[in-house]
Amino acid sequence: MRRKDSKDKQRPDIVSVHLSPESKQRLDEVCFKRGMTIKRLLGRLIEWFVELDKTEQSIVLGLVEDEDIKGLADMVIKRQTTRKTKKSR
């Protein structure tokens, strides 16, 4: 078994994001208003996004036709309500 040294400590993954100047300015404004760093805000958004199911992710990513969003959103809400009801029992 290999001994762990300081080089083996788990480091965060680095991701580069390319934004338009306008998007970066708007992101800076949101972060300032919320008192958060960009890194923390994006970390929270990613943690939230990966917990969504495939249907919810598809809606957020704009992969669903406009005319289908309402029906899917209603289905997602019903599914979430059912999950919460089962957990509270």
PASE-153867 format. One record per residue (C-alpha): residue number from 1; residue in one letter; y, z, x. Coordinates in nm, 3 decimals, padded with zeros to 5 digits, always signed. Each point is the difference from the previous one (the first is absolute). Example, Ala and Ser with C-alpha at 12.3 -4.5 7.8 and 13.67 -1.06 7.14 Angstrom:
<recs>
rec n 1 res a c2 -00.450 c3 +00.780 c1 +01.230
rec n 2 res s c2 +00.344 c3 -00.066 c1 +00.137
</recs>
This chain:
<recs>
rec n 1 res m c2 +00.000 c3 +00.000 c1 +00.000
rec n 2 res r c2 +00.338 c3 -00.100 c1 +00.137
rec n 3 res r c2 +00.261 c3 +00.270 c1 +00.037
rec n 4 res k c2 +00.326 c3 -00.053 c1 -00.185
rec n 5 res d c2 +00.310 c3 +00.011 c1 +00.213
rec n 6 res s c2 +00.366 c3 -00.042 c1 -00.087
rec n 7 res k c2 -00.039 c3 -00.381 c1 -00.007
rec n 8 res d c2 -00.260 c3 +00.027 c1 -00.276
rec n 9 res k c2 +00.232 c3 +00.176 c1 -00.244
rec n 10 res q c2 +00.043 c3 -00.194 c1 -00.317
rec n 11 res r c2 +00.322 c3 -00.198 c1 +00.007
rec n 12 res p c2 +00.169 c3 -00.151 c1 -00.303
rec n 13 res d c2 -00.039 c3 -00.373 c1 -00.050
rec n 14 res i c2 +00.316 c3 -00.200 c1 +00.056
rec n 15 res v c2 +00.095 c3 -00.272 c1 -00.245
rec n 16 res s c2 +00.295 c3 -00.233 c1 +00.044
rec n 17 res v c2 +00.186 c3 -00.104 c1 -00.314
rec n 18 res h c2 +00.240 c3 -00.294 c1 -00.009
rec n 19 res l c2 +00.279 c3 +00.033 c1 -00.255
rec n 20 res s c2 +00.300 c3 -00.212 c1 -00.082
rec n 21 res p c2 +00.330 c3 +00.165 c1 +00.094
rec n 22 res e c2 +00.072 c3 +00.054 c1 -00.370
rec n 23 res s c2 -00.336 c3 +00.167 c1 -00.063
rec n 24 res k c2 +00.042 c3 +00.221 c1 +00.308
rec n 25 res q c2 +00.345 c3 +00.109 c1 -00.120
rec n 26 res r c2 -00.136 c3 +00.085 c1 -00.346
rec n 27 res l c2 -00.292 c3 +00.189 c1 +00.156
rec n 28 res d c2 +00.242 c3 +00.196 c1 +00.220
rec n 29 res e c2 +00.205 c3 +00.090 c1 -00.309
rec n 30 res v c2 -00.306 c3 +00.123 c1 -00.189
rec n 31 res c c2 -00.114 c3 +00.206 c1 +00.298
rec n 32 res f c2 +00.345 c3 +00.151 c1 +00.040
rec n 33 res k c2 +00.022 c3 +00.091 c1 -00.370
rec n 34 res r c2 -00.347 c3 +00.157 c1 +00.012
rec n 35 res g c2 +00.055 c3 +00.173 c1 +00.334
rec n 36 res m c2 -00.305 c3 -00.169 c1 +00.151
rec n 37 res t c2 -00.078 c3 -00.206 c1 +00.303
rec n 38 res i c2 -00.122 c3 -00.354 c1 -00.047
rec n 39 res k c2 -00.327 c3 +00.099 c1 +00.163
rec n 40 res r c2 -00.060 c3 +00.281 c1 -00.251
rec n 41 res l c2 +00.105 c3 -00.208 c1 -00.301
rec n 42 res l c2 -00.230 c3 -00.287 c1 +00.097
rec n 43 res g c2 -00.282 c3 +00.243 c1 +00.076
rec n 44 res r c2 +00.027 c3 +00.149 c1 -00.349
rec n 45 res l c2 +00.015 c3 -00.343 c1 -00.162
rec n 46 res i c2 -00.311 c3 -00.113 c1 +00.187
rec n 47 res e c2 -00.188 c3 +00.320 c1 -00.087
rec n 48 res w c2 +00.093 c3 -00.051 c1 -00.367
rec n 49 res f c2 -00.092 c3 -00.370 c1 +00.003
rec n 50 res v c2 -00.347 c3 +00.039 c1 +00.151
rec n 51 res e c2 -00.089 c3 +00.258 c1 -00.267
rec n 52 res l c2 +00.065 c3 -00.255 c1 -00.277
rec n 53 res d c2 -00.295 c3 -00.189 c1 -00.143
rec n 54 res k c2 -00.028 c3 -00.378 c1 +00.045
rec n 55 res t c2 +00.168 c3 -00.075 c1 -00.332
rec n 56 res e c2 +00.298 c3 +00.223 c1 +00.076
rec n 57 res q c2 +00.031 c3 -00.147 c1 +00.350
rec n 58 res s c2 -00.002 c3 -00.352 c1 -00.145
rec n 59 res i c2 +00.285 c3 +00.087 c1 -00.236
rec n 60 res v c2 +00.208 c3 +00.158 c1 +00.281
rec n 61 res l c2 -00.061 c3 -00.298 c1 +00.229
rec n 62 res g c2 +00.112 c3 -00.246 c1 -00.267
rec n 63 res l c2 -00.341 c3 -00.165 c1 -00.021
rec n 64 res v c2 -00.012 c3 +00.021 c1 -00.379
rec n 65 res e c2 +00.157 c3 -00.258 c1 -00.230
rec n 66 res d c2 +00.304 c3 +00.130 c1 -00.187
rec n 67 res e c2 -00.164 c3 -00.049 c1 -00.337
rec n 68 res d c2 -00.301 c3 +00.213 c1 +00.107
rec n 69 res i c2 +00.191 c3 +00.297 c1 +00.142
rec n 70 res k c2 +00.056 c3 +00.185 c1 -00.330
rec n 71 res g c2 -00.367 c3 -00.015 c1 -00.099
rec n 72 res l c2 -00.113 c3 +00.111 c1 +00.345
rec n 73 res a c2 +00.260 c3 +00.275 c1 +00.015
rec n 74 res d c2 -00.117 c3 +00.132 c1 -00.338
rec n 75 res m c2 -00.359 c3 -00.006 c1 +00.127
rec n 76 res v c2 +00.097 c3 +00.187 c1 +00.319
rec n 77 res i c2 +00.186 c3 +00.268 c1 -00.198
rec n 78 res k c2 -00.297 c3 +00.045 c1 -00.233
rec n 79 res r c2 -00.236 c3 +00.026 c1 +00.300
rec n 80 res q c2 +00.223 c3 +00.259 c1 +00.172
rec n 81 res t c2 +00.024 c3 +00.205 c1 -00.318
rec n 82 res t c2 -00.379 c3 -00.004 c1 -00.034
rec n 83 res r c2 -00.042 c3 +00.113 c1 +00.365
rec n 84 res k c2 +00.247 c3 +00.286 c1 -00.044
rec n 85 res t c2 -00.172 c3 +00.113 c1 -00.321
rec n 86 res k c2 -00.340 c3 +00.004 c1 +00.174
rec n 87 res k c2 +00.139 c3 +00.197 c1 +00.298
rec n 88 res s c2 +00.155 c3 +00.267 c1 -00.222
rec n 89 res r c2 -00.330 c3 +00.079 c1 -00.174
</recs>
